[in-house]
Amino acid sequence: MTRTLKLAFVLDPLDALKPYKDSSIAMMREAARRGHSLFTIQREALIWSEGAVAARNHAIRVNDDDRAWYSLDEPELTPLAAFDAVVMRQDPPFDFEYITATWLLERAMAGGARVFNHPRAIREHSEKLAITEFPQFMASSLVARDAVDIHAFIDQIGDVILKPLDGMGGSQIFRVRADDPNRNVIIETLTAEGTRTIMAQRYLPAIAEGDKRVLIIGGEVVPYALARIPKAGETRGNLAAGGRGVAMPLTDREREIAEHLAPILWERGLMVVGLDVIGGHLTEINVTSPTCFVEITTQTGFSVPALFMDKLEQACN
């Protein structure tokens, strides 16, 4: 029998979370069902003092009522090493404050804390650029900031997607064809007049069938993907951009990609990973706060939060 754990979750502001669909809340609800003690931390509450990393935290009690899903105790200052695990679930933007949090969490690990995902692995895996480690699974892509290179890529490919390296939820993603009269201004805007590096990828018509989110939990591939299908007239499948989520079994190609990456990423301390796959091509590796737990669980009956808790319990015992 697994012992009762003290689990701290580093989260966005609680009132901004959507309890009917939020993956972090689904994790905490599953942990509560198993009798574990839960605590929440805001990123700005992390401190280093006298050689140890601590945080002002709240004990939290969660329930299944989406209208009032939590209650909090008064805050306490606790060393992170006093928790059995710290789960980092902060959304991007991946700015300097986010990087600072990973440094502090890494210092906490040096002092005995367990942190998932591993802060160094989060820091070293750009969610857009990490795919370049696995070019065999990519569509034709370019990472550049000089407009000359980007224009040459568009001319060569003919139909591309342009996106910033630090976006999420489909923000600032553009589809640009070679004959697009707005291509100059789009490139100028995305690159901030040539001062910011962006990614260009060959447009994949298979997006009409969904931008697939494939989850890997503790080195184990979830057997279902969530196909995020764009709404009419839209090229982005992201749920935040109005896409519709449909769970479906993995294709052979999706499983091939995920099974190849799973042991590599788990070895690096990445417990929760969300791969984005379009038409059998790997387009992103999400490691900050991958989602889609609730949609896959609700539509298939395969409990992703339960798999997460199984893996977390194993890591803590």
ChimeraX commands (.cxc) that place a marker at each C-alpha (Angstrom):
marker #1 position 0.00,0.00,0.00 radius 0.5
marker #1 position 1.33,3.45,-0.94 radius 0.5
marker #1 position 2.00,5.77,1.98 radius 0.5
marker #1 position 0.28,9.12,2.24 radius 0.5
marker #1 position 2.25,11.76,0.36 radius 0.5
marker #1 position 2.65,15.51,0.78 radius 0.5
marker #1 position 2.37,16.90,-2.73 radius 0.5
marker #1 position 2.95,20.55,-3.67 radius 0.5
marker #1 position 1.73,21.91,-7.00 radius 0.5
marker #1 position 3.25,25.07,-8.50 radius 0.5
marker #1 position 0.27,26.54,-10.34 radius 0.5
marker #1 position -1.12,29.58,-12.07 radius 0.5
marker #1 position -3.58,31.63,-9.96 radius 0.5
marker #1 position -6.28,29.22,-8.84 radius 0.5
marker #1 position -9.22,31.40,-9.79 radius 0.5
marker #1 position -7.94,31.55,-13.38 radius 0.5
marker #1 position -8.04,27.75,-13.78 radius 0.5
marker #1 position -10.98,26.05,-15.49 radius 0.5
marker #1 position -11.92,23.14,-13.19 radius 0.5
marker #1 position -14.09,21.35,-15.77 radius 0.5
marker #1 position -11.08,20.80,-18.03 radius 0.5
marker #1 position -7.85,21.70,-16.23 radius 0.5
marker #1 position -5.30,18.88,-16.15 radius 0.5
marker #1 position -3.60,20.10,-12.96 radius 0.5
marker #1 position -6.92,20.06,-11.12 radius 0.5
marker #1 position -7.58,16.57,-12.47 radius 0.5
marker #1 position -4.21,15.48,-11.04 radius 0.5
marker #1 position -5.04,16.97,-7.64 radius 0.5
marker #1 position -8.51,15.44,-7.56 radius 0.5
marker #1 position -7.03,12.01,-8.24 radius 0.5
marker #1 position -4.39,12.56,-5.55 radius 0.5
marker #1 position -7.10,13.56,-3.06 radius 0.5
marker #1 position -9.12,10.44,-3.87 radius 0.5
marker #1 position -6.04,8.43,-2.90 radius 0.5
marker #1 position -5.75,10.25,0.43 radius 0.5
marker #1 position -2.67,12.35,-0.29 radius 0.5
marker #1 position -2.15,15.80,1.26 radius 0.5
marker #1 position -2.13,18.67,-1.22 radius 0.5
marker #1 position -0.49,22.08,-1.19 radius 0.5
marker #1 position -0.37,24.89,-3.75 radius 0.5
marker #1 position 2.43,27.33,-4.51 radius 0.5
marker #1 position 2.48,30.40,-6.70 radius 0.5
marker #1 position 5.72,30.85,-8.60 radius 0.5
marker #1 position 6.43,34.23,-7.01 radius 0.5
marker #1 position 6.31,32.59,-3.56 radius 0.5
marker #1 position 9.55,30.64,-4.15 radius 0.5
marker #1 position 12.48,31.91,-2.08 radius 0.5
marker #1 position 16.07,30.93,-1.38 radius 0.5
marker #1 position 17.39,31.72,2.07 radius 0.5
marker #1 position 20.15,30.34,4.28 radius 0.5
marker #1 position 21.09,27.68,1.74 radius 0.5
marker #1 position 17.61,26.21,1.14 radius 0.5
marker #1 position 14.66,26.84,-1.17 radius 0.5
marker #1 position 11.27,27.27,0.47 radius 0.5
marker #1 position 7.89,28.64,-0.54 radius 0.5
marker #1 position 4.85,30.20,1.02 radius 0.5
marker #1 position 2.19,27.59,0.35 radius 0.5
marker #1 position -1.42,26.82,1.15 radius 0.5
marker #1 position -2.80,23.45,2.14 radius 0.5
marker #1 position -5.66,22.88,-0.30 radius 0.5
marker #1 position -8.72,20.66,-0.24 radius 0.5
marker #1 position -10.30,19.87,-3.60 radius 0.5
marker #1 position -13.68,18.44,-4.58 radius 0.5
marker #1 position -15.66,17.64,-7.72 radius 0.5
marker #1 position -17.86,20.75,-7.62 radius 0.5
marker #1 position -16.66,22.91,-10.50 radius 0.5
marker #1 position -18.38,25.98,-9.04 radius 0.5
marker #1 position -16.34,25.90,-5.81 radius 0.5
marker #1 position -13.67,23.29,-6.37 radius 0.5
marker #1 position -11.21,24.18,-3.60 radius 0.5
marker #1 position -10.68,25.66,-0.15 radius 0.5
marker #1 position -7.40,26.90,1.28 radius 0.5
marker #1 position -5.73,27.09,4.67 radius 0.5
marker #1 position -3.66,30.07,5.76 radius 0.5
marker #1 position -0.21,30.26,4.10 radius 0.5
marker #1 position 2.86,28.71,5.66 radius 0.5
marker #1 position 6.53,28.90,4.73 radius 0.5
marker #1 position 7.86,25.39,4.06 radius 0.5
marker #1 position 11.17,24.08,2.64 radius 0.5
marker #1 position 10.48,22.30,-0.63 radius 0.5
marker #1 position 12.45,19.30,0.59 radius 0.5
marker #1 position 9.72,18.77,3.21 radius 0.5
marker #1 position 7.27,17.72,0.48 radius 0.5
marker #1 position 7.38,14.25,-1.04 radius 0.5
marker #1 position 7.13,15.81,-4.49 radius 0.5
marker #1 position 6.81,19.23,-6.08 radius 0.5
marker #1 position 4.87,19.24,-9.37 radius 0.5
marker #1 position 5.74,22.18,-11.61 radius 0.5
marker #1 position 2.62,23.10,-13.63 radius 0.5
marker #1 position 3.18,26.74,-14.49 radius 0.5
marker #1 position 1.94,27.83,-17.90 radius 0.5
marker #1 position 4.15,29.85,-20.25 radius 0.5
marker #1 position 5.23,32.51,-21.14 radius 0.5
marker #1 position 8.66,31.01,-20.67 radius 0.5
marker #1 position 10.23,34.29,-19.67 radius 0.5
marker #1 position 13.10,35.20,-17.35 radius 0.5
marker #1 position 10.89,34.73,-14.28 radius 0.5
marker #1 position 10.08,31.22,-15.45 radius 0.5
marker #1 position 13.77,30.49,-15.95 radius 0.5
marker #1 position 14.49,31.88,-12.48 radius 0.5
marker #1 position 11.90,29.49,-11.05 radius 0.5
marker #1 position 13.67,26.55,-12.71 radius 0.5
marker #1 position 16.96,27.67,-11.16 radius 0.5
marker #1 position 15.37,27.85,-7.71 radius 0.5
marker #1 position 13.69,24.48,-8.16 radius 0.5
marker #1 position 16.99,22.97,-9.24 radius 0.5
marker #1 position 18.58,24.31,-6.05 radius 0.5
marker #1 position 15.71,22.73,-4.14 radius 0.5
marker #1 position 16.52,19.39,-5.77 radius 0.5
marker #1 position 20.14,19.75,-4.69 radius 0.5
marker #1 position 18.74,20.04,-1.16 radius 0.5
marker #1 position 16.74,16.84,-1.43 radius 0.5
marker #1 position 13.46,17.89,-3.05 radius 0.5
marker #1 position 11.83,15.82,-5.80 radius 0.5
marker #1 position 10.56,18.05,-8.62 radius 0.5
marker #1 position 8.58,16.96,-11.70 radius 0.5
marker #1 position 9.11,17.88,-14.42 radius 0.5
marker #1 position 12.81,18.21,-13.72 radius 0.5
marker #1 position 13.53,21.97,-13.80 radius 0.5
marker #1 position 16.72,21.57,-15.82 radius 0.5
marker #1 position 14.88,19.46,-18.40 radius 0.5
marker #1 position 12.12,22.08,-18.63 radius 0.5
marker #1 position 14.73,24.77,-19.14 radius 0.5
marker #1 position 16.64,22.81,-21.77 radius 0.5
marker #1 position 13.63,21.68,-23.82 radius 0.5
marker #1 position 12.22,24.58,-25.78 radius 0.5
marker #1 position 8.75,23.40,-26.67 radius 0.5
marker #1 position 9.23,24.45,-30.28 radius 0.5
marker #1 position 12.97,23.79,-30.76 radius 0.5
marker #1 position 13.16,20.45,-28.93 radius 0.5
marker #1 position 11.83,18.67,-32.00 radius 0.5
marker #1 position 15.07,19.46,-33.84 radius 0.5
marker #1 position 16.70,16.66,-31.83 radius 0.5
marker #1 position 14.46,14.23,-33.72 radius 0.5
marker #1 position 14.56,15.39,-37.37 radius 0.5
marker #1 position 13.47,11.96,-38.60 radius 0.5
marker #1 position 9.98,12.72,-37.30 radius 0.5
marker #1 position 9.72,16.37,-38.46 radius 0.5
marker #1 position 8.20,18.06,-41.47 radius 0.5
marker #1 position 10.42,20.48,-43.40 radius 0.5
marker #1 position 11.23,23.30,-40.99 radius 0.5
marker #1 position 13.39,26.36,-40.53 radius 0.5
marker #1 position 14.52,28.26,-37.44 radius 0.5
marker #1 position 15.77,31.74,-38.31 radius 0.5
marker #1 position 15.29,35.44,-37.73 radius 0.5
marker #1 position 16.70,36.96,-40.92 radius 0.5
marker #1 position 13.86,37.78,-43.30 radius 0.5
marker #1 position 15.98,36.69,-46.28 radius 0.5
marker #1 position 16.15,33.12,-44.95 radius 0.5
marker #1 position 12.46,33.03,-44.05 radius 0.5
marker #1 position 11.38,34.33,-47.44 radius 0.5
marker #1 position 13.61,31.78,-49.17 radius 0.5
marker #1 position 11.99,29.00,-47.17 radius 0.5
marker #1 position 8.49,30.22,-48.07 radius 0.5
marker #1 position 9.45,30.42,-51.75 radius 0.5
marker #1 position 10.88,26.89,-51.62 radius 0.5
marker #1 position 7.99,25.25,-49.76 radius 0.5
marker #1 position 5.12,27.39,-51.03 radius 0.5
marker #1 position 2.78,27.03,-48.06 radius 0.5
marker #1 position 4.11,27.34,-44.51 radius 0.5
marker #1 position 3.22,27.98,-40.90 radius 0.5
marker #1 position 5.13,30.73,-39.07 radius 0.5
marker #1 position 5.15,30.88,-35.28 radius 0.5
marker #1 position 7.10,32.44,-32.41 radius 0.5
marker #1 position 9.27,30.20,-30.26 radius 0.5
marker #1 position 7.65,31.29,-27.00 radius 0.5
marker #1 position 3.92,31.13,-27.78 radius 0.5
marker #1 position 1.23,28.78,-26.53 radius 0.5
marker #1 position -2.39,27.99,-27.30 radius 0.5
marker #1 position -2.02,28.88,-30.97 radius 0.5
marker #1 position -1.04,32.48,-30.26 radius 0.5
marker #1 position 0.56,34.39,-33.17 radius 0.5
marker #1 position 0.55,31.42,-35.56 radius 0.5
marker #1 position 0.23,32.41,-39.21 radius 0.5
marker #1 position -0.26,30.39,-42.38 radius 0.5
marker #1 position 1.62,32.09,-45.20 radius 0.5
marker #1 position 1.63,31.12,-48.88 radius 0.5
marker #1 position 4.25,32.21,-51.37 radius 0.5
marker #1 position 1.77,34.59,-53.05 radius 0.5
marker #1 position 0.47,36.07,-49.77 radius 0.5
marker #1 position 0.53,39.88,-50.16 radius 0.5
marker #1 position 0.96,40.23,-46.38 radius 0.5
marker #1 position 4.01,38.01,-46.01 radius 0.5
marker #1 position 6.42,40.91,-45.53 radius 0.5
marker #1 position 4.47,42.48,-42.68 radius 0.5
marker #1 position 3.82,39.10,-41.06 radius 0.5
marker #1 position 7.54,38.30,-41.02 radius 0.5
marker #1 position 8.39,41.79,-39.80 radius 0.5
marker #1 position 5.86,41.47,-36.99 radius 0.5
marker #1 position 6.81,37.97,-35.86 radius 0.5
marker #1 position 10.56,38.65,-35.97 radius 0.5
marker #1 position 10.15,42.12,-34.42 radius 0.5
marker #1 position 11.96,43.65,-37.39 radius 0.5
marker #1 position 14.61,40.92,-37.47 radius 0.5
marker #1 position 15.39,40.89,-33.74 radius 0.5
marker #1 position 13.50,37.71,-32.76 radius 0.5
marker #1 position 14.03,34.15,-33.99 radius 0.5
marker #1 position 10.95,32.26,-35.21 radius 0.5
marker #1 position 10.08,28.83,-36.60 radius 0.5
marker #1 position 8.71,28.08,-40.05 radius 0.5
marker #1 position 7.22,24.69,-40.88 radius 0.5
marker #1 position 5.72,23.21,-44.00 radius 0.5
marker #1 position 1.95,23.52,-43.82 radius 0.5
marker #1 position 0.43,20.09,-43.23 radius 0.5
marker #1 position -3.05,19.66,-44.78 radius 0.5
marker #1 position -3.64,16.84,-42.30 radius 0.5
marker #1 position -4.36,19.56,-39.73 radius 0.5
marker #1 position -7.95,19.27,-40.99 radius 0.5
marker #1 position -8.03,15.86,-39.29 radius 0.5
marker #1 position -6.59,17.30,-36.09 radius 0.5
marker #1 position -3.47,18.49,-34.34 radius 0.5
marker #1 position -2.94,15.38,-32.22 radius 0.5
marker #1 position -1.87,15.68,-28.58 radius 0.5
marker #1 position -0.04,12.50,-27.57 radius 0.5
marker #1 position 0.72,12.19,-23.85 radius 0.5
marker #1 position 3.67,10.41,-22.28 radius 0.5
marker #1 position 3.47,9.89,-18.51 radius 0.5
marker #1 position 6.50,8.59,-16.64 radius 0.5
marker #1 position 7.88,7.00,-19.79 radius 0.5
marker #1 position 4.55,5.30,-20.64 radius 0.5
marker #1 position 2.62,6.28,-23.75 radius 0.5
marker #1 position -1.08,6.99,-23.25 radius 0.5
marker #1 position -2.87,4.82,-25.86 radius 0.5
marker #1 position -5.22,7.62,-26.97 radius 0.5
marker #1 position -4.51,11.00,-28.54 radius 0.5
marker #1 position -6.72,14.06,-28.49 radius 0.5
marker #1 position -7.23,15.30,-32.04 radius 0.5
marker #1 position -7.76,19.05,-31.82 radius 0.5
marker #1 position -9.74,19.79,-34.97 radius 0.5
marker #1 position -9.81,23.38,-36.26 radius 0.5
marker #1 position -13.12,25.18,-36.48 radius 0.5
marker #1 position -14.32,26.21,-39.92 radius 0.5
marker #1 position -12.06,28.76,-41.60 radius 0.5
marker #1 position -9.24,28.24,-39.09 radius 0.5
marker #1 position -5.80,26.64,-39.55 radius 0.5
marker #1 position -5.08,26.19,-35.82 radius 0.5
marker #1 position -6.38,23.17,-33.96 radius 0.5
marker #1 position -5.55,24.48,-30.48 radius 0.5
marker #1 position -8.48,24.27,-28.08 radius 0.5
marker #1 position -7.65,27.80,-26.94 radius 0.5
marker #1 position -8.20,28.91,-30.55 radius 0.5
marker #1 position -11.63,27.28,-30.78 radius 0.5
marker #1 position -10.57,23.79,-31.87 radius 0.5
marker #1 position -12.74,20.77,-31.07 radius 0.5
marker #1 position -11.13,17.91,-29.13 radius 0.5
marker #1 position -11.86,14.34,-30.23 radius 0.5
marker #1 position -10.08,11.44,-28.51 radius 0.5
marker #1 position -9.00,8.54,-30.68 radius 0.5
marker #1 position -6.57,5.59,-30.54 radius 0.5
marker #1 position -2.99,6.28,-31.57 radius 0.5
marker #1 position -2.03,5.51,-35.14 radius 0.5
marker #1 position 0.96,3.26,-35.76 radius 0.5
marker #1 position 3.04,6.30,-36.70 radius 0.5
marker #1 position 2.03,8.25,-33.58 radius 0.5
marker #1 position 2.90,5.29,-31.40 radius 0.5
marker #1 position 6.25,4.90,-33.19 radius 0.5
marker #1 position 7.14,8.53,-32.46 radius 0.5
marker #1 position 5.96,8.40,-28.85 radius 0.5
marker #1 position 7.60,5.07,-28.04 radius 0.5
marker #1 position 10.90,6.36,-29.42 radius 0.5
marker #1 position 10.82,9.54,-27.36 radius 0.5
marker #1 position 9.31,8.12,-24.15 radius 0.5
marker #1 position 12.39,6.50,-22.57 radius 0.5
marker #1 position 14.66,9.36,-23.65 radius 0.5
marker #1 position 12.48,12.06,-22.09 radius 0.5
marker #1 position 11.72,10.09,-18.92 radius 0.5
marker #1 position 15.44,9.48,-18.40 radius 0.5
marker #1 position 15.82,13.28,-18.35 radius 0.5
marker #1 position 13.19,13.65,-15.63 radius 0.5
marker #1 position 10.27,14.68,-17.82 radius 0.5
marker #1 position 7.35,12.87,-16.19 radius 0.5
marker #1 position 4.57,14.58,-18.15 radius 0.5
marker #1 position 5.11,15.32,-21.84 radius 0.5
marker #1 position 2.65,16.32,-24.52 radius 0.5
marker #1 position 3.73,15.65,-28.09 radius 0.5
marker #1 position 1.99,17.51,-30.90 radius 0.5
marker #1 position 1.71,15.44,-34.06 radius 0.5
marker #1 position 0.09,16.46,-37.35 radius 0.5
marker #1 position -0.21,13.96,-40.17 radius 0.5
marker #1 position 2.46,11.74,-38.64 radius 0.5
marker #1 position 4.92,14.62,-38.17 radius 0.5
marker #1 position 6.20,15.78,-34.78 radius 0.5
marker #1 position 5.60,19.54,-34.45 radius 0.5
marker #1 position 6.15,20.30,-30.73 radius 0.5
marker #1 position 7.29,18.70,-27.47 radius 0.5
marker #1 position 5.38,20.31,-24.60 radius 0.5
marker #1 position 6.99,20.02,-21.15 radius 0.5
marker #1 position 5.81,23.00,-19.08 radius 0.5
marker #1 position 2.18,22.12,-18.38 radius 0.5
marker #1 position 0.83,19.62,-20.93 radius 0.5
marker #1 position -2.96,19.35,-20.97 radius 0.5
marker #1 position -5.79,17.19,-22.40 radius 0.5
marker #1 position -6.00,14.81,-19.39 radius 0.5
marker #1 position -9.69,15.47,-18.86 radius 0.5
marker #1 position -10.81,15.23,-22.48 radius 0.5
marker #1 position -9.05,11.90,-23.08 radius 0.5
marker #1 position -10.29,10.45,-19.79 radius 0.5
marker #1 position -13.89,11.55,-20.32 radius 0.5
marker #1 position -14.13,10.33,-23.91 radius 0.5
marker #1 position -12.28,7.01,-23.60 radius 0.5
marker #1 position -12.51,5.89,-19.98 radius 0.5
marker #1 position -8.71,5.64,-19.81 radius 0.5
marker #1 position -7.80,7.63,-16.69 radius 0.5
marker #1 position -4.80,9.79,-17.49 radius 0.5
marker #1 position -4.81,11.34,-13.97 radius 0.5
marker #1 position -4.68,7.83,-12.48 radius 0.5
marker #1 position -1.67,6.94,-14.65 radius 0.5
marker #1 position 0.00,10.17,-13.55 radius 0.5
marker #1 position -0.58,9.37,-9.87 radius 0.5
marker #1 position 0.64,5.80,-10.33 radius 0.5
marker #1 position 3.91,7.12,-11.77 radius 0.5
marker #1 position 4.26,9.84,-9.13 radius 0.5
marker #1 position 3.67,7.36,-6.31 radius 0.5
marker #1 position 6.27,5.02,-7.79 radius 0.5
marker #1 position 8.77,7.86,-7.98 radius 0.5
marker #1 position 8.17,8.79,-4.33 radius 0.5
marker #1 position 8.30,5.29,-2.82 radius 0.5
marker link #1:1,2 radius 0.2
marker link #1:2,3 radius 0.2
marker link #1:3,4 radius 0.2
marker link #1:4,5 radius 0.2
marker link #1:5,6 radius 0.2
marker link #1:6,7 radius 0.2
marker link #1:7,8 radius 0.2
marker link #1:8,9 radius 0.2
marker link #1:9,10 radius 0.2
marker link #1:10,11 radius 0.2
marker link #1:11,12 radius 0.2
marker link #1:12,13 radius 0.2
marker link #1:13,14 radius 0.2
marker link #1:14,15 radius 0.2
marker link #1:15,16 radius 0.2
marker link #1:16,17 radius 0.2
marker link #1:17,18 radius 0.2
marker link #1:18,19 radius 0.2
marker link #1:19,20 radius 0.2
marker link #1:20,21 radius 0.2
marker link #1:21,22 radius 0.2
marker link #1:22,23 radius 0.2
marker link #1:23,24 radius 0.2
marker link #1:24,25 radius 0.2
marker link #1:25,26 radius 0.2
marker link #1:26,27 radius 0.2
marker link #1:27,28 radius 0.2
marker link #1:28,29 radius 0.2
marker link #1:29,30 radius 0.2
marker link #1:30,31 radius 0.2
marker link #1:31,32 radius 0.2
marker link #1:32,33 radius 0.2
marker link #1:33,34 radius 0.2
marker link #1:34,35 radius 0.2
marker link #1:35,36 radius 0.2
marker link #1:36,37 radius 0.2
marker link #1:37,38 radius 0.2
marker link #1:38,39 radius 0.2
marker link #1:39,40 radius 0.2
marker link #1:40,41 radius 0.2
marker link #1:41,42 radius 0.2
marker link #1:42,43 radius 0.2
marker link #1:43,44 radius 0.2
marker link #1:44,45 radius 0.2
marker link #1:45,46 radius 0.2
marker link #1:46,47 radius 0.2
marker link #1:47,48 radius 0.2
marker link #1:48,49 radius 0.2
marker link #1:49,50 radius 0.2
marker link #1:50,51 radius 0.2
marker link #1:51,52 radius 0.2
marker link #1:52,53 radius 0.2
marker link #1:53,54 radius 0.2
marker link #1:54,55 radius 0.2
marker link #1:55,56 radius 0.2
marker link #1:56,57 radius 0.2
marker link #1:57,58 radius 0.2
marker link #1:58,59 radius 0.2
marker link #1:59,60 radius 0.2
marker link #1:60,61 radius 0.2
marker link #1:61,62 radius 0.2
marker link #1:62,63 radius 0.2
marker link #1:63,64 radius 0.2
marker link #1:64,65 radius 0.2
marker link #1:65,66 radius 0.2
marker link #1:66,67 radius 0.2
marker link #1:67,68 radius 0.2
marker link #1:68,69 radius 0.2
marker link #1:69,70 radius 0.2
marker link #1:70,71 radius 0.2
marker link #1:71,72 radius 0.2
marker link #1:72,73 radius 0.2
marker link #1:73,74 radius 0.2
marker link #1:74,75 radius 0.2
marker link #1:75,76 radius 0.2
marker link #1:76,77 radius 0.2
marker link #1:77,78 radius 0.2
marker link #1:78,79 radius 0.2
marker link #1:79,80 radius 0.2
marker link #1:80,81 radius 0.2
marker link #1:81,82 radius 0.2
marker link #1:82,83 radius 0.2
marker link #1:83,84 radius 0.2
marker link #1:84,85 radius 0.2
marker link #1:85,86 radius 0.2
marker link #1:86,87 radius 0.2
marker link #1:87,88 radius 0.2
marker link #1:88,89 radius 0.2
marker link #1:89,90 radius 0.2
marker link #1:90,91 radius 0.2
marker link #1:91,92 radius 0.2
marker link #1:92,93 radius 0.2
marker link #1:93,94 radius 0.2
marker link #1:94,95 radius 0.2
marker link #1:95,96 radius 0.2
marker link #1:96,97 radius 0.2
marker link #1:97,98 radius 0.2
marker link #1:98,99 radius 0.2
marker link #1:99,100 radius 0.2
marker link #1:100,101 radius 0.2
marker link #1:101,102 radius 0.2
marker link #1:102,103 radius 0.2
marker link #1:103,104 radius 0.2
marker link #1:104,105 radius 0.2
marker link #1:105,106 radius 0.2
marker link #1:106,107 radius 0.2
marker link #1:107,108 radius 0.2
marker link #1:108,109 radius 0.2
marker link #1:109,110 radius 0.2
marker link #1:110,111 radius 0.2
marker link #1:111,112 radius 0.2
marker link #1:112,113 radius 0.2
marker link #1:113,114 radius 0.2
marker link #1:114,115 radius 0.2
marker link #1:115,116 radius 0.2
marker link #1:116,117 radius 0.2
marker link #1:117,118 radius 0.2
marker link #1:118,119 radius 0.2
marker link #1:119,120 radius 0.2
marker link #1:120,121 radius 0.2
marker link #1:121,122 radius 0.2
marker link #1:122,123 radius 0.2
marker link #1:123,124 radius 0.2
marker link #1:124,125 radius 0.2
marker link #1:125,126 radius 0.2
marker link #1:126,127 radius 0.2
marker link #1:127,128 radius 0.2
marker link #1:128,129 radius 0.2
marker link #1:129,130 radius 0.2
marker link #1:130,131 radius 0.2
marker link #1:131,132 radius 0.2
marker link #1:132,133 radius 0.2
marker link #1:133,134 radius 0.2
marker link #1:134,135 radius 0.2
marker link #1:135,136 radius 0.2
marker link #1:136,137 radius 0.2
marker link #1:137,138 radius 0.2
marker link #1:138,139 radius 0.2
marker link #1:139,140 radius 0.2
marker link #1:140,141 radius 0.2
marker link #1:141,142 radius 0.2
marker link #1:142,143 radius 0.2
marker link #1:143,144 radius 0.2
marker link #1:144,145 radius 0.2
marker link #1:145,146 radius 0.2
marker link #1:146,147 radius 0.2
marker link #1:147,148 radius 0.2
marker link #1:148,149 radius 0.2
marker link #1:149,150 radius 0.2
marker link #1:150,151 radius 0.2
marker link #1:151,152 radius 0.2
marker link #1:152,153 radius 0.2
marker link #1:153,154 radius 0.2
marker link #1:154,155 radius 0.2
marker link #1:155,156 radius 0.2
marker link #1:156,157 radius 0.2
marker link #1:157,158 radius 0.2
marker link #1:158,159 radius 0.2
marker link #1:159,160 radius 0.2
marker link #1:160,161 radius 0.2
marker link #1:161,162 radius 0.2
marker link #1:162,163 radius 0.2
marker link #1:163,164 radius 0.2
marker link #1:164,165 radius 0.2
marker link #1:165,166 radius 0.2
marker link #1:166,167 radius 0.2
marker link #1:167,168 radius 0.2
marker link #1:168,169 radius 0.2
marker link #1:169,170 radius 0.2
marker link #1:170,171 radius 0.2
marker link #1:171,172 radius 0.2
marker link #1:172,173 radius 0.2
marker link #1:173,174 radius 0.2
marker link #1:174,175 radius 0.2
marker link #1:175,176 radius 0.2
marker link #1:176,177 radius 0.2
marker link #1:177,178 radius 0.2
marker link #1:178,179 radius 0.2
marker link #1:179,180 radius 0.2
marker link #1:180,181 radius 0.2
marker link #1:181,182 radius 0.2
marker link #1:182,183 radius 0.2
marker link #1:183,184 radius 0.2
marker link #1:184,185 radius 0.2
marker link #1:185,186 radius 0.2
marker link #1:186,187 radius 0.2
marker link #1:187,188 radius 0.2
marker link #1:188,189 radius 0.2
marker link #1:189,190 radius 0.2
marker link #1:190,191 radius 0.2
marker link #1:191,192 radius 0.2
marker link #1:192,193 radius 0.2
marker link #1:193,194 radius 0.2
marker link #1:194,195 radius 0.2
marker link #1:195,196 radius 0.2
marker link #1:196,197 radius 0.2
marker link #1:197,198 radius 0.2
marker link #1:198,199 radius 0.2
marker link #1:199,200 radius 0.2
marker link #1:200,201 radius 0.2
marker link #1:201,202 radius 0.2
marker link #1:202,203 radius 0.2
marker link #1:203,204 radius 0.2
marker link #1:204,205 radius 0.2
marker link #1:205,206 radius 0.2
marker link #1:206,207 radius 0.2
marker link #1:207,208 radius 0.2
marker link #1:208,209 radius 0.2
marker link #1:209,210 radius 0.2
marker link #1:210,211 radius 0.2
marker link #1:211,212 radius 0.2
marker link #1:212,213 radius 0.2
marker link #1:213,214 radius 0.2
marker link #1:214,215 radius 0.2
marker link #1:215,216 radius 0.2
marker link #1:216,217 radius 0.2
marker link #1:217,218 radius 0.2
marker link #1:218,219 radius 0.2
marker link #1:219,220 radius 0.2
marker link #1:220,221 radius 0.2
marker link #1:221,222 radius 0.2
marker link #1:222,223 radius 0.2
marker link #1:223,224 radius 0.2
marker link #1:224,225 radius 0.2
marker link #1:225,226 radius 0.2
marker link #1:226,227 radius 0.2
marker link #1:227,228 radius 0.2
marker link #1:228,229 radius 0.2
marker link #1:229,230 radius 0.2
marker link #1:230,231 radius 0.2
marker link #1:231,232 radius 0.2
marker link #1:232,233 radius 0.2
marker link #1:233,234 radius 0.2
marker link #1:234,235 radius 0.2
marker link #1:235,236 radius 0.2
marker link #1:236,237 radius 0.2
marker link #1:237,238 radius 0.2
marker link #1:238,239 radius 0.2
marker link #1:239,240 radius 0.2
marker link #1:240,241 radius 0.2
marker link #1:241,242 radius 0.2
marker link #1:242,243 radius 0.2
marker link #1:243,244 radius 0.2
marker link #1:244,245 radius 0.2
marker link #1:245,246 radius 0.2
marker link #1:246,247 radius 0.2
marker link #1:247,248 radius 0.2
marker link #1:248,249 radius 0.2
marker link #1:249,250 radius 0.2
marker link #1:250,251 radius 0.2
marker link #1:251,252 radius 0.2
marker link #1:252,253 radius 0.2
marker link #1:253,254 radius 0.2
marker link #1:254,255 radius 0.2
marker link #1:255,256 radius 0.2
marker link #1:256,257 radius 0.2
marker link #1:257,258 radius 0.2
marker link #1:258,259 radius 0.2
marker link #1:259,260 radius 0.2
marker link #1:260,261 radius 0.2
marker link #1:261,262 radius 0.2
marker link #1:262,263 radius 0.2
marker link #1:263,264 radius 0.2
marker link #1:264,265 radius 0.2
marker link #1:265,266 radius 0.2
marker link #1:266,267 radius 0.2
marker link #1:267,268 radius 0.2
marker link #1:268,269 radius 0.2
marker link #1:269,270 radius 0.2
marker link #1:270,271 radius 0.2
marker link #1:271,272 radius 0.2
marker link #1:272,273 radius 0.2
marker link #1:273,274 radius 0.2
marker link #1:274,275 radius 0.2
marker link #1:275,276 radius 0.2
marker link #1:276,277 radius 0.2
marker link #1:277,278 radius 0.2
marker link #1:278,279 radius 0.2
marker link #1:279,280 radius 0.2
marker link #1:280,281 radius 0.2
marker link #1:281,282 radius 0.2
marker link #1:282,283 radius 0.2
marker link #1:283,284 radius 0.2
marker link #1:284,285 radius 0.2
marker link #1:285,286 radius 0.2
marker link #1:286,287 radius 0.2
marker link #1:287,288 radius 0.2
marker link #1:288,289 radius 0.2
marker link #1:289,290 radius 0.2
marker link #1:290,291 radius 0.2
marker link #1:291,292 radius 0.2
marker link #1:292,293 radius 0.2
marker link #1:293,294 radius 0.2
marker link #1:294,295 radius 0.2
marker link #1:295,296 radius 0.2
marker link #1:296,297 radius 0.2
marker link #1:297,298 radius 0.2
marker link #1:298,299 radius 0.2
marker link #1:299,300 radius 0.2
marker link #1:300,301 radius 0.2
marker link #1:301,302 radius 0.2
marker link #1:302,303 radius 0.2
marker link #1:303,304 radius 0.2
marker link #1:304,305 radius 0.2
marker link #1:305,306 radius 0.2
marker link #1:306,307 radius 0.2
marker link #1:307,308 radius 0.2
marker link #1:308,309 radius 0.2
marker link #1:309,310 radius 0.2
marker link #1:310,311 radius 0.2
marker link #1:311,312 radius 0.2
marker link #1:312,313 radius 0.2
marker link #1:313,314 radius 0.2
marker link #1:314,315 radius 0.2
marker link #1:315,316 radius 0.2
marker link #1:316,317 radius 0.2
view
